[in-house]
Amino acid sequence: MWTLFLKNWKALAIVAGALFVMWLWGEYKYFRLESIRQTENNNSQRKFDSLHYAEQVLSKDEINDYLEYQNKDLRDKIKADGIDKDRLMSIISNNYKYANQDSKSYDMSPLIQAINEKREMSQPRKDTTKCMTVEGNVEFKDNKLTVNVTNREFHNKSDGIVYWQRREWKLLWFKTRLFGRKEFTAKQYDECGQSEVMKIEKKK
């Protein structure tokens, strides 16, 4: 056996060396792809404040961390529905923000007159904007003045697009996109307020 090894040690060394090089190449490719993925995730997150849209490619463990520390509400809903977190392939999270600071005035004279006359009265109220409808009434009954809200509705149409454009670069003292590198970007259109979209894909 030892004699056979001595006769073929060169061939064995070549095979071992080839396997080692293949292993190193595989490790290099893995870490290179991981570096690209992390860079793209960081760039997308950095642009999130201005674009209100981000895409992330996360590993299984990173998705678990996202659900545990950043979106516990979704984690609890998935758990309540009996869905295995490990089977998630993608998550699209929309966050809508809407505030209306327009002031409105209502004539409450009929209700005040009813209070002075100590008779019961209910005066309906409806506040409607393009985005929100709030309905109810102001009621005087049993010497109590009550504001009742009976209906709330929120309406919003949101459209998102992903498109490519040329990256801006500096030519002498001018900024131009001519011949710039192609890059993908996104834009979100909202009829009401502002929405933020986070798209998470599971790393293959």
N, C-alpha and C positions, 0 to 999 in steps of 0.2 A: 504493500500500500504506500509506504513511504517512498519506495523507489519510483512508483508510478507518479507520485506527486512531484518528485524531483525532475522527472522527465518532462512533465507538463506544466511546470510552475509558471513559465512565461505565458502560456495560453490562459491559465487561471488568473494570472495577474491582469492580463488584458481584459478578460471578461469582468473581473471585479472592478477594474478601472472604468470600464464602459458603464456598468451599473451605477457606479458612484456619480459619474458625469450625468447620467440620465436622471438620477435623484436630485442632483443640484439644479439641473435645468427645470425639473418639475417644481421645485421649491421657488426658483426665481420667477417662473411664470405665475405661480400662485400669488406671491407677494407683489408682483407687478400689477396683476389684475386687482388685488385688494387695494393697492395704492391709488389706482385709477378710480375705483368705486368710491373710496373715501373722499378723494378730491372732488368728484362730481357731486357727492352728497353735501360736502361743505360749501361748494359754490352755489348749489341750489338753495341751501339754508341761508346763505349770506344775502341772496337776492330776494328772499321771501318778504322782507319788509316793504320793498318797492313794488314787486310783482303781485304779491298776495297769492302766490301759487308756488308750490315746491314739490319736487319728486325726490323720493329717497329709495334706495335699494338697500335693504337691511337683511342681515343674517337672521336665523331663527332666534338666537339669543338676543339680538338687538331688538327684534320685534317684541319679545317677551319683556325686555326692559322698557320699551315704549309704552306697552300696555300697563305695566306695573307703576311707572313713575310719571308718565305724561298724559295718559288717557285712561284713568281708572274707571270712569263711567262706562266706557266701551268694554273694558275688561269684565266688569260686573254683568253687563248685558249679555256678553258672549257666554259667560259662565252660567247665567240663568237660563239661557236657551240650550244648554248642554252641548255647545260647540267646542271642540278640541282646538286650543290655540295653535298647536303644531300643524293643523290642517289649513290654517289661513294662508292664502296665496297673495292677497293684496288688500289694502285698506285705503279707502278714499274718505277723508274727513273734511267736512265743510263747516265753517264757522261764520255765522251771519251776525253783523252788528248793525243796529238801526236805532237812531235816536231822533226824536222830533221835538224841537224847542219852539215851534210856532205857538204863539199865544192866541187864545180865543176867548171871547166874552159872551156870556149868555144873560138874557134878560130874565131875572127871577121875580119880577114884579107880581105876576099872578100868584106865585107861591107865597110871597110875603103877605099879600092881601088875604090869602086863605088862612095863614097863620094868625094874622090880626083878628080875623073873624072866627078863629078857632074851629074851622071846618077842614075835614080831611081833603087832601089833594095829592095827585101824583103828576109830576111834570116830566115827560120823556126827554131824554138827551141822546144825541147821536153825534159822535165826532169822527169824521171820515177824512182820510188823506189817501194818496195814491197807494200807500203801503199798509196803512193800519185803519181798522174800523173798531171803535169802541161804542157800545150801545148800553143804555140803562135808563134810569129815571131818578129824580129827586122826589122823595115822598115825605109828606107830613101826616103822621097818623099817631093817635094816642099821645099827643103832645111831644112826639119824637120826630126829629128831622133826620132822614136816612138817605144816603146816596147808595143806590143799588146799581151794580154793573152786571148786566145780563149776557153780554156777548162781546168777545174779543176776537178779531181776525187779523192775521198778518199775511200780506201777499208780497212775494218777491220773485222776479224772474232773473235767473243767473245763468250766464253762458260763459264758458271758458274755452279758449283756443290755445293751441301750441303751434308755433310757427318758427321759421328760421329767418335769420337776417345776417348781414355782414357785420363782423365785429369792427367797431370804430378804432381807428389808429391815427397816429399823428404823422403828417407829412409836412416837414419843415415847421411852419407856424399854424398850419391848418389841420383841423380834424376831418377825417373822411372815412366812409365805409367802402369806398371803391377798392376792389381786390382784397378786401378784408376777409379773414377766415370765417367760414360759415359757423354759426352757433344757434342753438335752439333756445327760444324764450317763450314766455306764456303771457296771456293777458286775460283778465277777468272782467266781465261786464255785468253790472247789477242795476236793476231798475230802482231798487230801494236799498239805501245803506251801502254796506261794503261787506263782501264775503272773502274769506280766506280758505284756500283749498290745499290740503296736504295729501299727496298720493304716495302710498308706501307699497313697494313691490318686494316680495320675498326673493332673496338672492338664490339663484338656481345653482 
